[in-house]
Amino acid sequence: MAVEDEIRQASEQFYAALNHEINGDPGPMMEVWSHGSDVSTLHPLGGINVGWEEVRAGWEQAAQGMSEGQVSLDDLVVLPIADDVAYTVGTEHGQVKGGDDTIGVEWRVTNIYRREGGEWKVVHHHTDVSPAMVQALGR
């Protein structure tokens, strides 16, 4: 299988995990991530998480505050850097309930993947900041 196809499959796994995540189940998200000290996130709530412990805690916290969500990725572009590193860009679309508010998801995203032990794992996730999400979950 070509690297581009492998990354498309890894991206599908990430978004399946994200849809579990935004419905209160962070378990699958923990499986698609590298657990290294060099992983990072920049979520729609703002802020930066670096290292597996911070990244894991961020995903677990987010799962507690969200429900009734559905997100898909459009305009996916896969950009291999080497045989074991690639990144994707695209636009996330959907909605999620944060607290009592339904929040529209419409933001740009970059995900970086690294091959570890024959599997592609997420090492970085970056979305635009969502003022609506900050307002709903920052209360």
N, C-alpha and C positions, 0 to 999 in steps of 0.2 A: 504494500500500500504506500502511496506517495505521502510525503510529509504533510502536504496541504490537506489531504484527505484525513490523515490521522488527527490533525489539529481541528478540523471541522468536527470530527467525532468527539474530541476532548471538549470542544466548545458546547456541543449538544449535551454532554454529561454535566458540564458546569451549569448550564441553564436549567436542566432538570433538577439539579441540586438547589439552585437558586429558588425555583418554584416551591420546593419543599421548605426551604428556609423562610420564605415570606408567608408561609402558612403555618409557622410555628415549629418546624422540625429541622434543626440545624444538622442532624446526623449525616445526611448525604454530602453536605458541604464539607464536612471534615475529611471525607474520603477523596475528594477531587483535588485537595490542596497538598502541596509540599509542606512538610513540617519543619523546614529549615529556619535558621536564624535570619536568613536573607529575604524572607517573604514580606510582602507589604500590601496594604490596602489604602485607598482614598475613597471613602464611601460617600453617598449622597448627603449624609449628615455632616460632612466636613471632617476635618481632623485626619491624622495619619496614624496607622498602626504598622509597626515594624517588628518582625520576629513572630514565630508561630504562636507564642503564648498571647501576644496582643491581638494578632489576627483572629485566632480562635475565639478569644473573649469578645471581640467585636461582633463576630458572626452570631455567637450565642446571645449576646445582648440584643442584637437586631431582631432575632427570631422571637424574643419575648415581647417585643413591641409591635409586631406586624401580624396581620391575618388577612384572609380572604384576598390573596394576591395572585396575580398572573403576570409574568413578564416574558417577552420573547425578544429575540435579537434580529434586527433587520440590517440590511446593507453590510453583511459580514465580509470583511476583507482579511485574508490570511496572508501573513508575511513571514516566511521562514527566514531566520537569521543564520542558522547553522543546522547541522543534522540533529542537534539536541535542544535547540532554543527557537521559539517562534512567538510572534505576537499577532493579536487580532484587533481590529477596530470595527466599530459598528454603532448602531443606535438601539438602545433598549426602549421597548414600548410596552405599556400595560397599565396596571393599576394595582394598588395595595391599600389595605386599610391600616392606618397608623393611629393608634388610639381610637378616637371616635370619627376621624376624618378619612375619607377616601381620597387618595393621592394619585394623580396621574403620573405615570412614568414615561418620560420622554427626554432621555438624555444620552449623550455620547459616552462611549465606553472603550477602554483599552484593557485587554487581558494579555498577560505574558505567561507562556507555558514553557516548561523544561522537562525533558525526558529523564526520568529517574527509574532505574531498575526496569527498563523496558516500557514504562507507562508515562504518559504525559500528565504532568501535574501543574496546577496553577501556582505561579509564584508572585503574581501581581495583578490586582484588580483596581481600576481607576474609573470613576464616573464623575460627571458634573455634579456639583453641589445642587441639591434640591431645596430651595427656600420653603416650599410647602411641607416637605418632610421634616426639615429642621423645626418648623413651627409646630407641626403635629406631634413629633416625638420628643422635642426639646422642652416640653412643658413639665 
